[in-house]
Amino acid sequence: MFLPRKMRGRCKIPIDKVCVNRAKGVDVNMILGIDPGFSGAIAIYDPQTNDVIHVMTIPTLMIERNKKIKRTLDFHRLFRSIAEYAQNTQGLRAVIEQVGAMPGQGVSSMFAFGAVAGAIEMAVVAAGIPYTKVPPVTWKKALGCTADKDGALLRANQLMPLAVQHWTPIRGERDKQDCIGIAEASLLAYYGAKNLT
């Protein structure tokens, strides 16, 4: 039995309205930042305006398995979204956080996390987007972020003040966990624009 997860953290503006039209031939080199995991997010950063022009949380579904409700990745929506970004944004490059096992996590949760990270990377590859994987310690140190999650929100506010609305909680639509994922995805894209050009 499939129960769709409430869609939170979505941008209200369709991607084709905010990204560069390929017919115009304008080379903008926008950056797609991806914070993998069930509570991660995807953000498109425009280095010319220092603004985040589109965000979405990692798409998931709630399914019933063994009489328990479990969260799983919505592979189709993930791929369709990333393919749409590639089609509608000229010069798009991606920066994906390089993830690994963390102490204290269970075997099944690490397996699920790895599957999500692999699916995200494969969606980027299938869409033909060039990408770089960056360890969290590298981009956080380069941007002056603290290790705690609230540090990402603070630093995103400081570096991209025009985009604060994307990682501000909205009751019933976007909670603090969503906002942290969006802020980290935005910071990854910012890091890519400043350090990987």
Residue pairs with C-beta under 8 A, 6 or more apart in sequence:
1 63
1 64
2 61
2 62
2 63
3 61
3 62
3 63
3 64
3 69
4 61
4 62
5 59
5 60
5 61
5 62
5 71
5 74
7 59
8 57
8 173
8 174
8 175
8 178
9 41
9 55
9 56
9 57
9 173
9 174
9 178
9 179
9 181
9 182
10 55
10 56
10 57
11 18
11 53
11 54
11 55
11 56
11 166
13 54
15 44
15 54
15 81
15 84
15 85
15 88
15 89
16 84
16 88
18 44
18 53
18 54
19 30
19 44
19 53
19 54
19 85
19 88
19 89
20 26
20 28
20 30
20 88
20 89
20 90
20 91
21 88
22 87
22 88
22 90
25 90
26 90
27 90
27 91
28 46
28 48
28 89
28 90
28 91
29 47
29 91
29 92
29 93
29 193
29 197
30 44
30 45
30 46
30 47
30 53
30 89
30 91
30 92
30 93
31 44
31 45
31 47
31 92
31 93
31 94
31 95
31 189
31 190
31 192
31 193
32 42
32 43
32 44
32 45
32 82
32 85
32 89
32 92
32 93
32 94
32 95
32 124
32 129
32 189
33 42
33 43
33 44
33 45
33 94
33 95
33 184
33 185
33 186
33 187
33 188
33 189
33 190
33 191
33 192
34 40
34 41
34 42
34 94
34 95
34 96
34 97
34 120
34 124
34 185
34 188
35 41
35 42
35 97
35 181
35 184
35 185
35 188
36 58
36 96
36 97
36 99
36 113
36 116
36 117
36 120
37 58
37 99
37 113
37 116
37 117
37 181
38 58
38 60
38 71
38 73
38 112
38 113
38 116
39 57
39 58
39 177
39 178
39 180
39 181
40 57
40 58
40 97
40 116
40 120
40 181
40 184
40 185
41 55
41 56
41 57
41 58
41 178
41 181
41 182
41 184
41 185
42 55
42 56
42 57
42 58
42 81
42 82
42 185
43 52
43 54
43 55
43 166
43 182
43 185
43 186
43 188
43 189
44 52
44 53
44 54
44 55
44 85
44 89
44 92
44 189
45 51
45 52
45 53
45 160
45 186
45 189
45 190
45 192
45 193
46 52
46 53
47 193
47 194
49 162
50 160
50 162
51 160
51 162
51 163
52 160
52 162
52 163
52 166
52 186
52 189
54 85
55 166
55 182
55 185
55 186
56 81
57 174
57 178
57 181
57 182
58 73
58 78
58 116
58 120
58 181
59 73
59 74
59 77
59 78
59 81
60 71
60 72
60 73
60 74
61 71
61 72
61 73
61 74
62 69
62 70
62 71
62 72
63 69
63 70
63 71
63 72
64 70
73 115
73 116
73 119
75 119
78 119
78 120
78 123
79 123
79 126
79 127
82 123
82 124
82 126
82 127
82 129
83 123
83 126
83 127
85 92
85 127
85 129
86 92
86 127
86 128
86 129
92 129
93 129
93 130
93 131
93 132
93 192
93 196
94 124
94 129
94 130
94 131
94 132
94 192
95 131
95 132
95 133
95 134
95 139
95 188
95 189
95 191
95 192
95 196
96 120
96 121
96 124
96 131
96 132
96 133
96 134
96 188
97 133
97 134
97 135
97 136
97 139
97 184
97 188
98 133
98 134
98 135
98 136
99 113
99 114
99 117
99 136
101 110
102 110
105 113
121 131
121 133
124 131
125 131
132 192
132 196
134 188
134 191
134 192
139 145
139 187
139 188
139 191
139 195
140 146
140 147
140 151
140 152
142 191
142 194
142 195
143 155
143 159
143 187
143 190
143 191
144 155
145 151
145 152
145 155
145 187
146 154
146 155
149 180
150 180
152 180
152 183
152 184
152 187
153 167
153 179
153 180
153 183
155 183
155 187
156 163
156 164
156 167
156 183
156 184
156 186
156 187
156 190
157 164
157 167
159 187
159 190
160 186
160 190
163 186
166 182
166 183
166 186
167 179
167 180
167 182
167 183
167 186
168 174
168 179
169 175
169 176
169 178
169 179
174 182
